[in-house]
Amino acid sequence: MAETEKMDKAVAIVYDADKGRAPRVIASGKGEIARKIIETAREAGVHIQEDSDLVELLAKIPLGQEIPAELYRTVAEVLAFVYKVNEQFKNKLKK
């Protein structure tokens, strides 16, 4: 079974540090929609972070809405990890 087949739910968030606001949910779905979200993210070079508990919580947030304060720390940890991975990848490409 392919990795995307195991992920039956997906949520995409966006964070613009320049605007100084909380991350927002920009896509959410299950089944085929989840697979499309994951596929689109991969095609765009976006890191996929698997966390079924966090997905369950984020999936309850209406599209376009900011994440609640209760999730700031958890989402910040995920974003910090993603930024670190992206920087490492960029550094490898430069070599």
C-alpha positions, 0 to 999 in steps of 0.5 A, spaced: 500 500 500 502 506 498 503 512 503 498 516 500 493 510 501 494 510 508 493 517 509 485 518 509 485 525 512 489 531 510 489 538 512 493 543 509 495 550 513 499 556 511 503 561 515 505 568 513 510 570 519 510 577 515 503 578 517 504 576 524 497 572 524 496 565 526 496 559 521 490 558 517 487 552 515 487 552 507 485 545 505 481 539 509 478 533 507 478 525 507 479 520 502 480 522 495 480 529 497 485 528 502 489 524 497 489 530 492 491 535 498 497 530 499 499 529 492 498 537 490 503 538 496 508 533 494 508 536 487 509 543 490 515 541 494 511 542 500 513 537 506 508 532 509 508 531 516 504 525 519 500 526 525 493 523 525 491 526 532 493 533 530 489 532 523 483 530 527 483 537 531 485 541 525 480 538 521 474 541 525 477 548 523 473 551 518 477 553 511 480 560 512 480 560 519 486 561 524 488 555 528 486 556 535 491 558 541 490 551 544 494 549 538 499 554 537 505 550 540 503 544 537 503 547 530 509 551 532 513 545 533 511 542 526 512 548 522 519 549 526 521 542 524 519 543 517 523 549 516 529 546 519 528 540 514 527 545 508 533 549 510 537 542 510 535 541 503 536 547 500 543 547 503 544 540 500 542 543 493 547 548 494 553 543 495 
